[in-house]
Amino acid sequence: MAELKTQRTDASVDDFLAGVADPRRREDARTVCALMTEVTGEPPAMWGTAIVGFGAYDYRYASGQTGTWPAAAFSPRKASLTVYLYDFEGRDELLSRLGRHSLGKSCLYLPRLSDVDLSVLRELVRRSFVDFNGRTVTPGEILA
């Protein structure tokens, strides 16, 4: 089985954030890093070359493939700030109050952090982190 490319590294989060070319995206990334540090109580860590993560959970597919992924994470991508949270199931009310965003399976795309209610983002991060940090999950599992 192939080894996953995105794994926790010892690279410097501060250096990574300082290297974000767009000044607005860099400031948004620093703001989200501080928010996630506060909410999770975990220090930020680099996962691969472009993801900043907090905590971790293990996952196991029916095929037997396993891996580890941060319980909450973000990446300052060119088009938007991407926030990685495990699951948006049951989060419709919060998402309706978040502000301008789009969703992927486990990605929250934020074109501009200034268009987002940070208290709602904080709650989405908190719930994902509490639900998944330190757990082993099977994709598709819904937590109560």
C-alpha positions in Angstrom: 0.0 0.0 0.0 1.3 3.5 -0.9 2.4 5.7 1.9 0.4 8.9 2.4 2.0 12.1 1.2 0.4 14.3 3.8 1.8 13.4 7.1 2.8 15.5 10.2 6.3 17.1 9.8 8.6 19.1 12.0 8.6 22.0 9.6 8.0 25.5 11.1 4.4 26.7 11.0 5.7 30.3 11.5 8.0 30.1 8.5 5.3 28.6 6.4 2.8 31.3 7.3 5.5 34.0 6.7 6.0 32.6 3.2 2.4 33.0 2.1 2.8 35.4 -0.8 -0.6 37.3 -0.7 -0.6 39.7 2.3 -4.3 39.4 2.9 -4.2 35.6 2.7 -1.2 35.5 5.0 -3.1 37.6 7.6 -6.2 35.4 7.2 -4.0 32.4 7.8 -2.5 33.8 10.9 -5.9 34.7 12.3 -7.3 31.2 11.7 -4.1 29.7 13.1 -4.6 31.7 16.3 -8.3 30.8 16.4 -7.6 27.1 16.0 -4.8 27.2 18.6 -7.2 28.8 21.1 -10.2 26.5 20.3 -8.3 23.2 20.3 -5.7 23.9 23.0 -3.2 22.2 20.7 -0.1 23.7 19.1 -0.1 24.0 15.3 1.9 21.5 13.3 2.7 21.2 9.6 1.1 18.3 7.7 2.9 17.9 4.4 4.1 21.1 2.9 1.0 23.3 2.9 -1.5 22.2 5.7 -1.4 23.5 9.3 -3.1 21.0 11.6 -4.2 20.6 15.2 -4.6 17.3 17.0 -5.2 14.1 15.1 -7.5 11.2 14.5 -7.0 7.8 12.8 -9.2 6.6 10.1 -9.8 3.1 8.7 -11.4 2.3 5.3 -13.2 -0.9 4.6 -10.4 -1.8 2.3 -8.1 -2.0 5.3 -6.2 1.2 4.5 -5.5 3.4 7.5 -4.1 6.8 8.1 -3.9 9.7 10.4 -5.2 13.2 9.7 -5.5 16.4 11.8 -8.8 16.8 13.7 -8.9 20.4 12.5 -6.6 22.0 9.9 -6.3 24.8 7.3 -4.3 25.8 4.3 -4.0 29.2 2.7 -4.6 28.2 -0.9 -4.4 30.7 -3.7 -8.2 30.9 -4.4 -9.4 30.6 -0.8 -8.5 29.7 2.7 -9.3 26.0 3.0 -10.5 24.8 6.4 -10.4 21.0 6.9 -13.0 19.6 9.3 -14.0 16.0 9.3 -17.8 16.3 8.9 -20.5 18.9 8.3 -23.4 16.5 9.0 -25.9 18.3 11.3 -24.1 21.7 10.9 -26.6 23.3 8.5 -27.7 26.0 11.0 -24.2 27.0 11.7 -23.2 27.0 8.1 -26.2 29.2 7.3 -24.8 31.8 9.7 -21.2 31.5 8.7 -21.1 33.9 5.8 -19.6 33.6 2.3 -18.2 30.0 1.8 -18.5 26.9 -0.2 -18.2 23.3 0.9 -16.4 20.1 -0.3 -16.7 16.8 1.4 -14.6 17.8 4.4 -13.4 21.2 3.2 -14.7 24.6 4.0 -13.6 27.2 1.4 -13.4 30.8 2.6 -12.6 33.3 -0.2 -12.2 36.1 2.4 -12.1 35.7 6.1 -13.6 39.2 6.4 -16.9 37.8 5.0 -17.1 35.2 7.7 -18.6 35.3 11.3 -15.5 34.2 13.3 -17.7 33.0 16.2 -19.5 30.6 13.9 -16.2 29.4 12.5 -14.9 28.9 16.0 -17.9 26.7 16.8 -17.5 24.6 13.7 -13.8 24.0 14.5 -14.7 23.2 18.2 -17.3 20.7 17.3 -15.1 18.9 14.7 -12.2 18.8 17.1 -14.2 17.5 20.0 -15.8 14.9 17.8 -12.7 13.5 16.2 -9.5 14.3 18.1 -7.9 11.2 19.4 -10.5 8.8 17.8 -10.4 6.1 15.3 -13.2 6.5 12.7 -14.5 4.8 9.7 -15.3 7.3 6.9 -19.1 7.7 6.8 -19.4 7.2 10.5 -21.8 9.8 12.0 -21.3 10.8 15.6 -24.1 11.6 17.9 
